[in-house]
């Protein structure tokens, strides 16, 4: 891949935004990047896999799937490049991916090993600030969640349940869960939940299939 094309791709990634062209040229010249082509339907990383570096999705669309600790439901969401896969998992108490990421189209992936990433953190202030901003923003959002007003009705509870478990608050989300499990988790009766879900489907908010709720959510 030509140097100019690599630099342009890096500038689209959140961790490299704001870095000067001169520094980017130096980074590209002295950093060992691993470029990978991943075909449609392949796993990039799996839930529970050790996070030994940063995975940057340069183009294409992927599916991120998270599973409840007790296995009672899974939530999948479609994400489009450019993006980096769970950079916060490179540090901290649990240095393993909490989600599985698979390709929905052909994707070009850039992998940066942890030692190489730490060299960039140490040498380039903008890169260091970018990764700190990502991690602290996530922490601040999680810290604010208990302070929000509770959902006012069943519809709001369903939407909150889905969006609280997403990486990005927009796009296509699919929740695979039994009706009785969701009813229990949002403290509603199965009958009232069923009525509301069918009302939401009628209003075009969700679509229902057996044990699956699909929602196209647009950020306000």
C-alpha angles and dihedrals in degrees: 000000000000118000094240092051092049091051092049091050092049091051089060092057119091096232094054100042112120095022113128122248090244092055091044091053089051092047093050091047096049105029125085106231120184111211115199133184111213121193125223115284097021127128116246094186131347130224109271094023115136113260101230097160148343122297114204118192104211098184142351134049128288138189119231115199128190125187130207114250090246093044093242095130145003130211122204129187134184116235129186129213144290098064144118121233114241100316089180088069090068088077140028136049097319112041095181132099113263093200139044118238121202131173122254091184138012106298136191111218128195115202122198116188119230094250090051091046091050090052089056091047090052098044106035119055095196092053089048092050092047094055091044090051092053094049096043093046090055090048093050092049092050090047091053096050096085089052096059123104110265117251111278098216145002093277092054090047092055093048092046092048091055100040095045088063097048131098094215124029097227140054135047117338127181122195116195106198140129115254094238092051093052091045090054094046094052093039097242134122118263091237095052091045092050091051092050095047091053089048090052090050091051089052091052095245097117141006122224131216129159106309090340131106115190119194133181103206123192120202112241 
